[in-house]
Amino acid sequence: MEPIVTVQTAVTAFADWLEPTAAELDAIDTEMPVILADIELLDAHIATLDRVPSELDTRRLRRARRRALAARLELANLASPVTRVGA
């Protein structure tokens, strides 16, 4: 019995185009507060899946929603161009 092996070597595993560009890494870095806030909100939701939310759970969910919204607002404000009145 002979082992089955691939005929072609893995050429694309180390291709340069598979790595993220500097611009993509900067975009991820800019969006990281939103990503972390969404993870925190998801964790709060997961914690309450199998039980009735207690008051502490409700506060944790509310706090996580506020952080997620604040992070999204901050990101939106960074992305929008600043306009001055009368200019």
Secondary structure, 3 states (H helix, E strand, C coil): CCCCCCCCCCCHHHCHHHCCCHHHHHHHHHHHHHHHHHHHHHHHHHHCCCCCCCHHHHHHHHHHHHHHHHHHHHHHHHHCCCCCCCC
